[in-house]
């Protein structure tokens, strides 16, 4: 039998640590068949992003349609969508899927790990009004919360306000990622009625490239496997915490998290 099917709609990372490359590695590691619709190509490495070339919106839409019409999807994740016309095209293609109950995970990528902008300022409103209302789960980091809502999070106590502001934009659930705060790595998941605080120790490892992509694609993979949102997010948090702990040096800058950490640990035990 074929495994569960998940589609990632995002940009390509030539260094292999983030973007669709991270998504596909994560989905494979979690037992899901990953499929892609490329929205942009980046030239990047461990030191930063050297260039971004977005695809025509009709090419992005055609990739989505080709996968959905023939293979089908059990869950969808969006990542880097650089322009308002690409965001609008993706939202148009996902509307029927969302209406049919297919989980949609939105990672509202604004900047790269190195601070390079990956979302045009004029696309922010389109993300707010067209994409977020389709989301089963939206997974913003603190910079993305501020970009989308204007709410600044200074400490853990500010996270509920940030979550309420994000929910007001239309998603069913929001996962506010507190990885940039001091202390433990704390994330807050809520649908406005139920709230789950996810806490993990912070590992002393600078090689964290692809963390956000990996977490969102892990949530997508577990939703594709039939989990409910809170269980999928808990399982994804556990997976990404292990990947962060095993992140490795690659190139002269920030290396990636290790998507194969479970396999490597099992091989080491054998």
Secondary structure by P-SEA (a helix, b strand, c coil): cccbbbbbbbbbbccccccaaaaaaaaaaaccbbbbbbccccccccccccccccccaaaaaaaaaaaaacccccbbbbcccccaaaaaaaaaaaaaaaaaccbbbbccccccccccccccccccccccccccccccbbbbcaaaaaaccccccccccaaaaaaaaaaaacccbbbbbcccccccbbbbbbcccbbbbbbbbbcccccccaaaaaaaaaaaaaaaacccaaaaaaaaaaaaaaaaaacccccccbbbcccaaaaaaaaaac
